[in-house]
Amino acid sequence: MSRTKRTFLKWLVGIVLVLWVGVAYYGYRQTDGAKSSHTNGLTTVTVGYQKGDPFDIAKQRGKLVKKMKAKGYRLVLKQFQDGNALMQALKSGSIDYARAGDTPPVTAQSAGTKLAYVGVGSTKAKGSGILVKKNSGINSLKDLKGKKIAYTKGTSSQYLLLQLLVKAGLEVNDVDWVNMDQSAASVAFAKGKIDAWVTWDPYTAQAELTQNAKALSNGVGMSNNRDYILSMQSYAKSHKTVSKYLVKYLEDDMQWADTHHKQLTTMLSKSLKLKKSVVKKMVDRRRYSIRGMYASVIKEQQEMADNFYKNGITTKKINVSSAVTYLK
């Protein structure tokens, strides 16, 4: 073999080794064992949230980001308008975790999204409900027959409306389902363009205090409307340590929120741009907590999934427990 060929082969082997090391290092960085990234030696973890939710509280308090940084993670928090937008962002990979209500993960899993349940919060059923105007003449759930009812498809309001109709002994087609986002529903309710509105806090509290609204029923016994921390299966399975820290430190913030209502009300009043009286009503009728998934909430989600499938809202029967990656 000529000297030129030997030199060429040495260079070729060297290049292959460099490429192999680079690929191996990149793969290592994608796991929990990695603590380095392109950002100051920290692994970036991106979380999607909505205004007023647990991550929003944690962001404003400032402890969660610091605690995650101490463990080697740079936490980036991105705000979204609703659970549907969060599910799309999670599926596309633009965020690693998302906080959503009970319905978005069920409908997303039914549509084939490989979701992972990572954490769960306490019930918010007392702040969810169906609202009518006090002078509407609608005094019971049975009076809703033939009425226009606003809800938002793919959110907890969709499931609650379904449950309310069952409670009233009405069929799905006995009412006019009007799908619109919650901000638009608030305007429509104020102008009398809809007869009833299925919603959640702080919309519920604001309507009760400022829009002459009354709740025909809340969600107790029908829809717990919990907070769920979600990821994708592919990410969650290789980032179990991240999930563990995220749930643990978020729970610390929720314990603070649950025992500091006055400070929390002031903080959320500013971020939500709502009167303190509205925020206080919301805060005082719920608990704040986050923990790993457990059997009874998995059962709740499965019942929702089964009801959606039974009523044709989803077209695929799913097994919720198969999407759970972090039990506690």
N, C-alpha and C positions, 0 to 999 in steps of 0.2 A: 504493500500500500504506500502511495506517495506521501511525502511530508504534508503536501497541501490538503490531501483528503483527510489525514489524521487530525490536522488542525481544525478542519471544518466539522468533523465528527465531535471533537471536544467542545466546540462552541455550541453545537446542536444539543448535546447532552446537558450542557450548562443551562441553556435556555429552557429546556423541558423541566429541569429540576426547579428552576426559579418559578416557572408557571405552576408546578405542582404544589410548592410551598405556599404560593399565593392563594390557590384554591382551597387548600387545607385550612389556612388561617382564616379565610373568609367564612368557611363552614363553621369553624370553631366560634367565631364571633356571633353566629346566629343562635347559639345555645346559651343556657343560663351560666355556663362556665365562663363565658366571655364578659369582660368588664371594660372593653375598649371599643371605641367607635371613632368616627371622624370628628366628634364634638368633645374636645377637652378630655379625652380618655374615658368618657362615659358612654354607656350603651343607651341609645335613645328609645324611649317607650312613649308612644303617642296614644292619648286617650280622648275619646269624643264624649261630650257632655251637653246637657241642656241647662238653661238658666234655672237656678234655684234647686238643682238636684245635688246629691251628695258630693260629687266632684266639684261642683261650683262652690259649695260651702268650704270644701277642703282647699280649693284654690285661693279663696279669699283669706282663709285663716293662715295659709302659708306654711303649715307644718309638713304636709304630705310631700311636697316637692323636696324639702330639705332632707327628710328621712330617706326618701328614695335615692337622693344624691349620695348620702352617706353609705349606701349599699352599692354604689357604682352605676346608678341609673339616672339619666337626664329625662325627667318627666315633662312631656309637652301636652298641654291641654287645649283642645279645639272645640269651639262651641258650635252646636247644630240646632236647628229649629224644632225638629221632632224626631221620633223614633224611626220613622221610615228613612229619613235622610241618614241617620246614624247607621242603619243596617246596610245601606248602599255603600257608605264609606268603609265600613268594616269588611264587606265582601270584596271591595276593590283593593283592599290592602293599604288605604291611605291612613287608617288608624289601626292600632293593635288591640285596643279595648274600647268598649262602648257601654254607657249607662242608658238603659231603656226600661220601659214599663213591661208589663206581663205579656201583652199581645204581640208586639213586634217580633220577638224571638220565635213565637209559635208560627206566625204566618211566614216568617223567613225560612224556618226549618221545613215547613210544608212546601215551600217553593224550591227546596233542594239546597239551600245554603247550609254549608257544613259548620254550623255554629257550635260554640262551647259555652256552657253556663259555668261561670267562675265564682260568683257571689250573689247574695240576695239580701234585701232589706226587709224591714217590718211592713205591715199592712198600712195602706193609706186609704182604706175603704171609707172612713168617716168624712174624708174630704172629697170623695168622688160621689156623683149622683146625677139625677135627672132634674132639671130646673124648669119651672114654669113661672109666668107672672102671677103675682098674688091675686090680681083681679081677672084672671083668665077664665075662671069657671071650671078649670081642670082641678079636681080635688082628689082623684085617685088614679092609680095606674090604668084601671079599666077605661077611664075617660080619655085615654090616649088614642083609642081606636079611631082611625081615619085622620089623625093629626100628622103634621110635618115635624119631624124630629131631627135635629142636627146632631151629627157625630163626625168623627174623623176616622176614616178607614185605616186599618192597620194599627190602631192605638187601643188603649184600654177602654175607651168609650164605646168601641164597637162591640166588645164582649159584654160590657155592662148593659148595653141596650138589649142585647140578645137575652141576657139573664132576666132583665126587668120584664120583658114581654112574656117570658115563661112564667114568672111570678104572677103576672096579671091574668094568665090564662089566655093570652092573645097569640095569634100566629104571626110569623115573621112578616107576612104580607098585609097584616091588618093596619100597619102604619106606613107612612111615607118616609123612608130613610133618606135624609139629605146629607150627603157627604161633603164636608168643607173643613178647612183648617180651623183651629180653635179661635184664632183672632177674627176671622171672617164670621164665625158662628156668634161671637160676642156682639158684633155689630148687627147681625141679622136678628139676634134675640132682642137687642135694644130697640130696633125699629119695628118689631112685631112681624117680621117676615117669616118666622118659624114659630111653631106653637110650643115646642119644648127643646131642650138642649141637654145632651149628655156630656158631662165634662168632669174636670178634676181641679184641685187647688193648684194655683191661686185663683183660677177663673171662677170656681164655685164661690169662694169667699168674697171675691170682688162683686159678683152678680148679686149675692145675698145682701151685701152692705150698700151697694150703689145703684143697682138696676131693678129694684123692687121685685126680686126673685125669691121664690121659695122652693125648697127641695121636696119633691114628692116622695123620694126615697134616696138614701145613700147606698153605698156599695157593700155595706156590712152583710155578710152571709151570701154574697153573690159574686163579688169581684174584689180581691184584696189589693189589686193595683200596686204591686210591690216594685221596688227598684231591683233591677237585675244587672249585674256586671257580666258582660259578654265578651267573647273573643272568637276567633276562628279555630277550628279543631287543629289545623296544622300549626298554628302559632302556640296555642295553649299547651299542647303536648310537649313542645320543646322549650317552654318557658314557664315551667311550674313554679320555680322560685320567684319569678317576677309576680305571678298571680298571688302567691302566698304573701309576699310583702305588701302588695297593693291592697289586698283585702284586710290585712292586719292593720296597716296604718290608716286606711280609710275608716275602719271601725273606731280607731282612736278619735278621729275627728267627729264621728257620729255620737260617740259618748259625750264629747264636749257639747255638741249641738243639743243633745237631749237634756242636758243639765244647765244650759245657759240660754234659756229662751229669750230673755231680754236682749242680750247681746246679739243673738242670732236674728231676732226680729229687726233690730236696727240695721244689721249688715245686709239682710235680704231685702229690706225696704229700699235701700239705696241701689242695689244691683238690679232688682226687678222693677224699680221706679214705681212702686206702689205705696199707698198709705200704710202707715204702721198698723192701723186697725185691721186692715185686710190681711197683712202678713201675720199678725198676732193670732188671728182666727185660724189661719192655716197651720201655724206652728203648734198651737195649743191642742189641736185635735189629732195629732199624730205622734208616733215615736220615730226616733232616728236610730238606725242600727244597720250594720253590714256584717255578714258572716259568710262562711262557705255554705254551699248547698246542703240541704238535708231532706229527708224522706217526705215529709208532709208538703213541702213546697213543690217537690217534683210531682207529687200526686195532683196538686192544684193545677199545675201547668198541663199535665196530661188530660185532666178533665176538660180544660179549656180547648185543647187540641181536638179531643173527641167531639165536643159540642160543635166546634167550627166545621169539622168534617161531616158530622150528621146533618147540619143545616146547609151544607153546600157552600159555605164561605171559603173553605179550602177544599182542594180536590185530591189531596194525598194524606193518607193516614200515617202518623208519625209516632215514634217512640222517644219521648222526651229524655228518659234516663240515659239513652245512648249518647246524648249531647252534654252530659254532665262530666266535668273533668276535675272538679275540686270539691270534695265532700268534707264536712266538718261535723 
